[in-house]
Amino acid sequence: MWDKVLPRTLREQVALLPPEVGQELEELRLRAGYPMAAVRGGEEWVPEGWRRAILTESDLQRVLEMAGQGSVHTILDQLRSGFVTAAGGVRIGICGVGAVEDGRLLSFRQVTSLALRVPRAMAGVAEPLLPQLAPGRELPSTLLLSPPGVGKTTLLRDLIRCLSTGVWINPKRVGVADERGELGVGSLRAFLGPRVDVLAYCPKAAALRMLLRGMSPQVLAADEITDPQDIRAMEQAAGCGVTLLATAHGGSLEDLRRRPLYRELLDAGIFQAFVFLTRQGGKRHYQVWTGGEAP
């Protein structure tokens, strides 16, 4: 995975980690003027063997060049969204000094920080939830809710796998709107199972409608609902009898209701189940609420 996005010197630093730590890495944080940091269990730290290797802006630019297979220009459209999805599904968040024209980000004049998020195919994380979420072995439309970095995407990916392969739930065809390439691109595609159709690197709203019209899904899944058009597309799918799976940032339904976009999402009544994710002591905890309306 890292050979696609990290220069040799940084790969060697990662290789210094004990295998059990390396396997549990969630993110790498690269900031110009500081050593590379690791994130595990939600906690960020700098391993002792990394502390003398101070990063430069050139190091960060090299990571972006590798993600773009030798040229930042090949990933310019993604850069304008503030992130890049590299080979293997590694998502690279970007901060720095933007070059803006008419209110639009065109590129970055200077790159000062990168956040490399590692996609994790963790089979089984959704299975303990299924008896409560789907007591009749039919999954209702479900919204996964948590602050950033707690594991919504990982849980969503495993719910898709369970639907596709028939773990506890009656198996279904699942259409996946994978706008960022984090759910089912590359090796992650095989993890999702045999009844999944993935439309990647396409805006969510457009992808949801294309999947609905062209692939006859029984379930539609999408990560991070952030735009009114996403909600319109989900309302359309719900009106066609399709089950929906989606995620949103927030610590509670009260958080969502305070924001007009998400208040509209809840008021639409298209979700019958909600899963709240929290992290305590480095471990994820789930709280499930099911009913006809949002509490």
C-alpha positions as CSV (number, residue, x, y, z in Angstrom):
1,M,0.0,0.0,0.0
2,W,2.6,2.6,1.1
3,D,4.8,2.0,-1.9
4,K,2.3,3.8,-4.1
5,V,2.2,7.0,-2.0
6,L,5.4,7.3,0.2
7,P,9.0,7.9,-0.9
8,R,11.5,5.3,0.1
9,T,12.7,7.2,3.2
10,L,9.2,7.5,4.6
11,R,8.4,3.8,3.8
12,E,11.5,2.8,5.8
13,Q,10.2,4.8,8.8
14,V,6.9,2.9,8.7
15,A,8.8,-0.4,8.4
16,L,10.4,0.4,11.7
17,L,7.1,0.0,13.5
18,P,6.3,-3.3,15.2
19,P,4.1,-5.4,12.9
20,E,1.1,-5.3,15.2
21,V,1.3,-1.5,15.3
22,G,1.7,-1.1,11.6
23,Q,-1.3,-3.3,11.0
24,E,-3.4,-1.0,13.2
25,L,-2.4,2.3,11.7
26,E,-5.3,4.5,10.8
27,E,-3.5,7.6,9.5
28,L,-0.2,9.1,8.8
29,R,0.2,12.9,9.4
30,L,2.9,14.8,7.5
31,R,3.6,18.4,8.3
32,A,6.4,20.6,6.9
33,G,8.8,21.4,9.6
34,Y,7.9,18.4,11.8
35,P,8.5,14.7,11.8
36,M,5.9,12.3,10.4
37,A,3.3,11.3,13.0
38,A,1.1,8.1,13.2
39,V,-2.5,7.7,14.3
40,R,-3.7,4.5,16.0
41,G,-6.8,4.1,18.1
42,G,-7.6,7.7,17.4
43,E,-4.4,8.9,19.2
44,E,-1.6,10.7,17.3
45,W,2.0,10.2,18.3
46,V,5.6,10.4,16.8
47,P,7.4,7.1,17.2
48,E,10.9,7.5,18.6
49,G,12.7,6.4,15.5
50,W,10.9,9.1,13.4
51,R,11.7,12.1,15.6
52,R,14.8,13.3,13.9
53,A,13.5,13.1,10.4
54,I,12.0,16.6,9.8
55,L,9.8,16.9,6.8
56,T,10.1,19.6,4.2
57,E,7.5,20.9,1.7
58,S,9.4,19.0,-1.0
59,D,8.7,15.8,0.9
60,L,5.0,16.5,0.9
61,Q,5.1,17.4,-2.8
62,R,6.8,14.2,-3.6
63,V,3.9,12.3,-1.9
64,L,1.4,14.1,-4.1
65,E,3.5,13.3,-7.2
66,M,3.5,9.6,-6.3
67,A,-0.2,9.7,-5.7
68,G,-0.6,11.2,-9.2
69,Q,1.8,8.7,-10.6
70,G,4.5,11.2,-11.3
71,S,2.5,14.4,-11.9
72,V,0.4,16.5,-9.6
73,H,-1.5,17.7,-12.7
74,T,-3.1,14.3,-13.1
75,I,-4.9,14.8,-9.8
76,L,-5.7,18.4,-10.1
77,D,-9.4,17.9,-10.1
78,Q,-9.2,16.0,-6.8
79,L,-6.8,18.6,-5.4
80,R,-9.5,21.2,-5.8
81,S,-11.7,19.3,-3.4
82,G,-8.9,19.3,-0.8
83,F,-8.1,15.6,-1.0
84,V,-6.7,13.0,-3.3
85,T,-7.5,9.3,-3.4
86,A,-4.4,7.3,-4.3
87,A,-3.9,3.7,-5.4
88,G,-5.2,1.2,-2.9
89,G,-7.8,3.7,-1.7
90,V,-5.5,5.7,0.5
91,R,-7.1,9.1,1.0
92,I,-4.8,12.1,1.2
93,G,-6.2,15.2,2.9
94,I,-4.3,18.4,2.0
95,C,-3.8,21.8,3.7
96,G,-1.6,24.8,2.7
97,V,-1.9,28.0,0.8
98,G,-4.6,27.8,-1.9
99,A,-4.6,29.5,-5.3
100,V,-8.1,30.8,-5.6
101,E,-9.9,32.5,-8.5
102,D,-13.6,33.7,-8.5
103,G,-14.1,31.9,-5.2
104,R,-12.8,28.5,-6.5
105,L,-9.8,26.7,-5.4
106,L,-7.6,26.1,-8.5
107,S,-4.6,24.5,-6.9
108,F,-2.1,24.9,-3.9
109,R,0.7,27.5,-4.0
110,Q,2.2,25.8,-1.0
111,V,1.5,22.5,0.7
112,T,2.0,22.4,4.5
113,S,0.1,19.4,5.7
114,L,-1.0,16.0,4.5
115,A,-3.2,13.4,6.2
116,L,-3.0,9.9,4.8
117,R,-6.0,7.9,5.9
118,V,-5.6,4.1,5.5
119,P,-8.7,2.2,4.3
120,R,-9.4,-0.8,6.4
121,A,-11.3,-3.9,5.3
122,M,-12.3,-5.2,8.7
123,A,-14.6,-8.2,8.2
124,G,-17.0,-8.8,11.1
125,V,-17.2,-5.3,12.7
126,A,-20.8,-4.9,11.6
127,E,-22.0,-8.4,12.5
128,P,-22.7,-7.8,16.2
129,L,-25.1,-5.0,15.2
130,L,-27.2,-7.1,12.8
131,P,-29.5,-8.9,15.2
132,Q,-30.6,-5.5,16.6
133,L,-30.6,-3.7,13.2
134,A,-32.3,-6.4,11.2
135,P,-34.2,-8.7,13.6
136,G,-36.3,-10.0,10.6
137,R,-33.1,-10.4,8.5
138,E,-34.1,-7.4,6.4
139,L,-32.0,-4.3,6.9
140,P,-33.9,-1.0,7.1
141,S,-32.5,2.2,5.6
142,T,-29.8,3.1,8.0
143,L,-27.7,6.2,8.8
144,L,-24.3,5.8,10.5
145,L,-23.4,8.8,12.6
146,S,-20.2,9.8,14.4
147,P,-17.5,12.5,14.6
148,P,-14.7,12.2,12.0
149,G,-12.2,9.4,12.3
150,V,-14.2,7.0,14.5
151,G,-14.9,4.4,11.9
152,K,-18.1,5.2,9.9
153,T,-16.6,4.2,6.6
154,T,-15.2,0.9,8.0
155,L,-18.6,0.0,9.4
156,L,-20.4,1.0,6.2
157,R,-18.0,-1.2,4.1
158,D,-18.7,-4.2,6.3
159,L,-22.4,-3.7,6.2
160,I,-22.2,-3.7,2.4
161,R,-20.2,-7.0,2.7
162,C,-22.9,-8.5,4.9
163,L,-25.6,-7.6,2.5
164,S,-23.8,-8.8,-0.5
165,T,-22.8,-12.2,1.0
166,G,-25.9,-12.8,3.1
167,V,-24.3,-12.6,6.6
168,W,-27.4,-12.7,8.9
169,I,-29.3,-10.5,6.4
170,N,-31.1,-11.8,3.3
171,P,-28.6,-11.2,0.5
172,K,-29.2,-8.1,-1.7
173,R,-27.8,-6.4,-4.7
174,V,-25.9,-3.3,-3.5
175,G,-25.1,-0.2,-5.6
176,V,-22.2,1.8,-4.1
177,A,-21.6,5.4,-4.9
178,D,-17.9,5.6,-4.1
179,E,-17.1,9.2,-4.8
180,R,-13.7,9.2,-3.0
181,G,-12.6,5.7,-3.9
182,E,-12.6,4.6,-0.3
183,L,-15.3,1.9,-0.2
184,G,-14.7,-0.5,-3.1
185,V,-11.7,0.5,-5.3
186,G,-8.8,-1.8,-5.9
187,S,-8.4,-4.7,-3.5
188,L,-11.4,-3.5,-1.5
189,R,-13.7,-4.5,-4.3
190,A,-13.2,-8.2,-3.7
191,F,-13.9,-7.6,0.0
192,L,-17.4,-6.3,-0.7
193,G,-18.6,-9.6,-2.2
194,P,-20.4,-10.9,-5.3
195,R,-23.6,-8.8,-5.4
196,V,-22.0,-5.3,-5.4
197,D,-21.7,-2.8,-8.2
198,V,-19.3,0.1,-7.5
199,L,-19.4,3.5,-9.3
200,A,-16.2,5.3,-8.2
201,Y,-14.9,8.9,-8.5
202,C,-18.2,10.2,-9.6
203,P,-20.2,12.8,-7.5
204,K,-22.5,11.0,-5.1
205,A,-25.8,12.5,-6.3
206,A,-25.0,11.6,-10.0
207,A,-23.7,8.2,-9.0
208,L,-26.8,7.3,-7.0
209,R,-29.1,8.2,-9.9
210,M,-27.0,6.3,-12.4
211,L,-26.9,3.2,-10.2
212,L,-30.7,3.5,-9.6
213,R,-31.4,3.7,-13.3
214,G,-28.9,1.3,-14.7
215,M,-28.1,-1.4,-12.2
216,S,-31.5,-2.2,-10.4
217,P,-30.0,-2.1,-6.9
218,Q,-32.0,-3.3,-3.9
219,V,-29.7,-1.3,-1.7
220,L,-27.8,2.0,-2.4
221,A,-24.8,2.9,-0.2
222,A,-22.9,6.2,0.0
223,D,-20.4,7.7,2.4
224,E,-20.6,11.2,3.9
225,I,-23.8,12.9,2.8
226,T,-22.7,16.6,2.5
227,D,-24.8,18.2,-0.3
228,P,-28.5,19.0,-0.9
229,Q,-28.2,17.1,-4.2
230,D,-27.3,14.0,-2.3
231,I,-30.5,14.2,-0.3
232,R,-32.6,14.7,-3.5
233,A,-31.1,11.6,-5.0
234,M,-31.7,9.6,-1.8
235,E,-35.3,10.7,-1.6
236,Q,-35.7,9.6,-5.2
237,A,-34.3,6.2,-4.5
238,A,-36.4,5.8,-1.3
239,G,-39.5,6.6,-3.4
240,C,-38.5,3.6,-5.7
241,G,-38.4,1.2,-2.7
242,V,-34.6,1.0,-2.4
243,T,-33.0,0.5,1.0
244,L,-30.4,3.2,1.8
245,L,-27.1,3.1,3.7
246,A,-25.3,6.3,4.4
247,T,-23.0,8.1,6.8
248,A,-22.9,11.7,8.3
249,H,-20.7,13.6,10.6
250,G,-22.1,14.4,14.0
251,G,-22.1,13.4,17.6
252,S,-25.9,13.0,18.0
253,L,-29.1,13.6,16.1
254,E,-29.4,16.9,18.0
255,D,-26.1,17.9,16.2
256,L,-27.7,17.1,12.9
257,R,-30.9,18.9,13.6
258,R,-29.0,22.1,14.3
259,R,-27.7,22.1,10.7
260,P,-30.3,22.9,8.0
261,L,-29.0,20.3,5.5
262,Y,-29.1,17.4,7.9
263,R,-32.4,18.6,9.5
264,E,-33.9,18.3,6.0
265,L,-32.4,14.8,5.7
266,L,-34.0,13.7,9.0
267,D,-37.3,15.4,8.3
268,A,-37.5,13.5,5.0
269,G,-38.0,10.3,7.1
270,I,-36.0,8.1,4.7
271,F,-34.0,6.4,7.5
272,Q,-35.6,3.9,9.9
273,A,-32.4,3.1,11.9
274,F,-29.5,5.0,13.2
275,V,-26.1,3.8,14.5
276,F,-24.1,6.1,16.7
277,L,-20.3,5.4,16.8
278,T,-18.1,6.6,19.6
279,R,-14.5,5.8,20.7
280,Q,-13.6,5.1,24.3
281,G,-10.2,3.9,25.4
282,G,-9.2,3.4,21.7
283,K,-12.1,1.0,21.1
284,R,-15.2,1.7,19.0
285,H,-18.6,1.5,20.6
286,Y,-22.0,1.3,18.8
287,Q,-25.4,2.5,19.9
288,V,-28.4,1.4,17.7
289,W,-31.7,3.1,17.5
290,T,-34.5,1.8,15.4
291,G,-38.0,3.2,14.8
292,G,-40.1,4.9,12.2
293,E,-38.9,8.4,12.9
294,A,-35.7,10.0,14.1
295,P,-35.8,10.4,17.9
